[in-house]
C-alpha cells in the first residue's frame, strides 16, 4: 500500500542537505585542532616541521571559511554539489598537511576518515564513492611520498614498514566500513522520518474526518429540537391565520427551518465534539474501519466471538484504531483472491482482531521485516507482477502498525499454514493480528450510567 498523495519517496536528489553554519563550525574546529597539533609538536615535542607551508595550508582553509561566511548567509542549506566541493577541498588540505608532517607515520592521518563519514551521511552513494576513492588514493600516496618528521637531535621519526602497511590496510578498511555504515544508518533514519511523517499525516486526516462527523452529529443533536419546534409552530400558525400576509410570513419561517435542516446535513465547519461519537459498539467500530473496502470485488467475512460474554462491548472510536485496521483490511483486499476475513474476539483481558486473506501471503524472506517502511528486496522495492502499477514499499503496513501500537496494541504478521479454500476455514494467506489490553480499547463496564454532559468545543 502506497499513498502517492503524500509525495514521500526514499530516493531522489538531495538538495539543501547541510546547513552552511554546520560546516563552518566543523571546519573552525578543524582549524583549531590543526594549529594546536602543529604547535604542540613543534614547541613541546621539539619536532622539526615546515611551519611556513603548514600554516599556508591552514590559512587556505581559514580563507575559504571566511569567504563562505561573508558571501552566504549562515542559515543557507547547501546543495549536494557544493557540499561535495567543500569536502573535496577539506580532504585535499588534510592530505597536504599529512604530506608535510610525516605521511602515515603521523597518527593524525586517522582524520582522513572524517570527510568520508560526513559524505556518507549527507550525500548520495555516487558522491561518497568518489570521495572515498580519492581518500584511498591519498592514503596510498602518503605511504611513499611525505616529508619525514625529525626530532630536535636530527633523528627521523618513522614507524617500521610493517606497522605502516598495517596502518594503510586499517585506513582503507575504515574508509569503506565507516562509509557503508554511516550511509546505511542515515538511509534508515531518513526512511523512518519520512514514514513517521506519512503516519502523522494519515492520523491527522483521520482525526479531521472524525471531528467532522462529530460536528454534524452534535449540531443536529443540539439544534434538532428547537428547529422541530419552530417548524411545528409555524405550520400551526399557517393553518390558523387568515391574513394572507401573515400566512406568507408563517410559510417563510417554516421554509427557513427546513433550510437550516439542510445546512446541518452538509455543514463542515469546526463546531463541537459529539460525546455520543466517542464510543460505539465494538462490532460497529470494526465494520466502520473495513467499510471503505467492502465493495472492491472481494467478499468480506466478519466474525465476532466472546469468551463467556454475549454482550457487545462498547469500544472507543479512536482514529488510530479505525485507520490502522482500515489499512490492514486494504492490504488484505489488495492481495486476496476472493475472500477476506476479519475476526474479532474479546476476553476478560484482551481484544484481538485478525485480518486474514486467501492470497499468496507475505514473502517469506521479508516476513521478519513486515511493518518496516520502504522495504526493498534484492535492491528493488517489491512489485506485484499481476499489478505492475503497484509499488509496494511497506509504507501502508508501517502506518497501520505505528498507529495501532500508538493505541496500545501489539501487532504481528504471519502466513497461514493450511491451503483450504473453504471460506469457513481461513487458515491460509496473510494474517495480521492485533491484540489490545482490554482497558486500551473497551469502555469500562460496571457502575451506574452517567449523563454525557455538554458537548465540548473541538480543540484546533
ABEGO torsion letter per residue (X at the ends): XBBAAAGBBABEBBBGABBAAAAAAAAAAAAAAAAAAAAAAAAAAGBBBBAAAAAAAAAAAAAAAAAAAAABBAABBBBAAAAAAAAAAAAAAAAAAAAAAGEAABAAAAAAAAAAAAAAAABBAAAAAAAAAAAAAAAAAAAABBBBBBBAAGBBBBBBAAAAAAAAAAAAAAAAAAAAAAAAAAAAAAAAAAAAAAAAAAAAAAAAAAAAAAAAAAAAAAAAAAAAAAAAAAAAAAAABABAAAAAAAAAAAAAAAAAAAAAAABABBBBBBAAAABBBAAAAAAAAAAAAAAAGBBBBBBBBBBGBABBBBBBBBAAAAAAAAAAAAAAAAABAABBBBBBBBBAABBBBBBBBABAEBBAAAAAABGBBGBBBGGBBBBBAABAABBBAGAAAAAAAAAAAAAGBBBBBBBBABABABAABBABEBBBBBBBBAAAABBBBEEBBBBAEBBBBBBX
